[in-house]
């Protein structure tokens, strides 16, 4: 429920994303309190949260191209860490990150996206349609995480 505002923001953008990239599939992790937000988007796969070991093991098998992290401007998000970036890399996905303080150390390696829906759509199109760009970005990000934070390596 901490991410309710992010779910609402992304749900408002979902159909525009689908129109921009018709073959796209959006998977969302949402508990029973957040899942109703996605009812109006039947093409979105809503997955319940899993216990950490099961989530980590499934993520290591990959299966995602992009990992959207649209943090809204809220006090709770001021203390965010790289955990979503690590999740994305574990999945083999490029994290598309909100321009938030937690992610600014990655500026230049990844685009930090302002809270403008069109900017998010453009990033999804750019990275979603370019497999080589995704592969280079994930490889560079993995190297950066491993170099900067030796403790992160076991989580990848």
Residue pairs with C-beta under 8 A, 6 or more apart in sequence:
1 31
1 33
1 34
2 76
3 34
4 33
4 34
4 37
5 72
5 74
6 70
6 71
6 72
7 28
7 30
7 34
7 37
7 38
8 37
9 70
9 72
9 115
10 28
10 68
10 70
11 37
11 38
11 40
11 41
12 117
13 70
13 117
13 120
13 121
14 26
14 38
14 41
14 44
15 41
16 117
16 121
17 24
17 26
17 120
17 121
17 124
18 24
18 26
18 43
20 121
20 124
20 125
21 124
21 125
21 128
21 129
24 124
24 128
25 43
25 45
26 41
26 43
26 44
26 45
27 44
27 45
27 47
27 64
28 38
28 44
28 45
28 46
28 47
29 47
29 48
29 49
30 37
30 38
30 46
30 47
30 48
30 49
31 48
31 49
32 48
35 46
35 48
38 44
38 46
49 55
50 58
56 90
56 155
59 87
59 90
59 91
60 90
62 91
62 92
63 91
63 92
64 88
64 91
64 92
64 93
65 93
65 94
65 127
65 128
65 131
65 134
66 93
66 94
66 95
66 96
66 124
66 127
66 128
66 134
67 84
67 87
67 88
67 91
67 93
67 94
67 95
67 96
68 95
68 96
68 120
68 124
69 84
69 85
69 88
69 95
69 96
69 97
69 98
69 103
70 98
70 113
70 115
70 120
71 77
71 80
71 97
71 98
71 100
71 102
72 98
72 115
73 115
77 100
77 102
78 101
79 102
80 100
80 101
80 102
80 103
81 102
82 102
82 103
82 145
82 149
82 152
84 95
84 97
85 95
85 97
85 103
85 106
85 141
85 145
86 145
86 152
86 155
86 156
87 95
88 94
88 95
88 141
89 95
89 138
89 141
89 142
89 145
89 156
90 155
90 156
92 138
93 134
93 138
94 110
94 127
94 133
94 134
94 137
94 138
94 141
95 110
95 141
96 110
96 111
96 113
96 120
96 123
96 124
96 127
97 103
97 106
97 110
97 111
97 112
97 113
98 112
98 113
98 115
99 112
99 113
99 114
99 115
100 112
103 110
103 112
104 112
106 112
106 141
106 144
109 137
109 140
109 141
109 144
110 137
110 141
111 123
113 119
113 120
113 123
126 133
127 133
127 134
127 137
142 156
145 152
145 153
145 156
146 152
146 153
146 156
